[in-house]
Every structure is written in C-alpha cells, then in structure tokens.
C-alpha cells in the first residue's frame, strides 16, 4: 500500500512540475526595440558588426537578435532609473579600449532602463597587455 502511494505522489509531482514550467515560460513579457547600429560594437565582450538588430527586453534579461530574429547574445543586466521618461528607445555605448560597448538600454515611456555590467578593469588591463606568441624563425644550417 505504501509503494502505491509513493507512485501516485511521484506522478502528481511530475505533472505539476511539467505544467508549472510551461506556465512560467509563456508568461515572459518582452519589449522589443529595433535599431540600426552604425558602428561595430560589443555586448558582454562579444564583437558585433554594424547593422540592423532587435533587442528583446524582459524583466531580467536582454536578448540581442539579428535582423532575422535569431538570438545571438543574452545578457543579464541590472535596472537603472532616469529622472524622466525617454520619448523614444535609446541605447548608450561606452568607449572601451578604442571600441564601443553596449552599456545601457532604455525603452520608450519608462523611467526604468537596463544597465549591463562594465568589464572589470583588471581584465581590460590584462587583455591590453597580452603578448601573442609567434614562432621564432631559425636559420637553416648554420656553420
């Protein structure tokens, strides 16, 4: 009798977990921003070429999508607050090591935006001072 009760509870638990997961996945609300970025840039230290992109902004994540709608990067920003609502969506880039890195995303008519974590300074210094190894050329038969 005890074994049968455990089986019933296991089946019920599996059903609740599978239904609960589907419900959570369907309740994600995105705000979409279409942009044309006229310069090469990085997101989370990944390089991207100038071009048309779409940002899908949810509560805890931003997805960068290509012009076909495929997700090509995902980041987990923290929220920031402006003093007034922007009239239109806005992207803010930082200049880092001669390139531009996406730093903030502001959606239309919201005082709350998204801020991506800046790269840690010690990593940037390490990347700037990295020495690439190249093979040493040796002469043929030396006498």
Secondary structure, 3 states (H helix, E strand, C coil): CHHHHHHHHHHHHHHHHHHHHHHHHHCCCCEEEEEEECCCEEECCEEECCEEEEEEECCCCEEEECCCCCEEEEECCEEEECCCCCCCCEEEEEEECCEEEEEEEECCCCCEEEECCCCCHHHHHHHHCCCCCCCCCCCCCCC
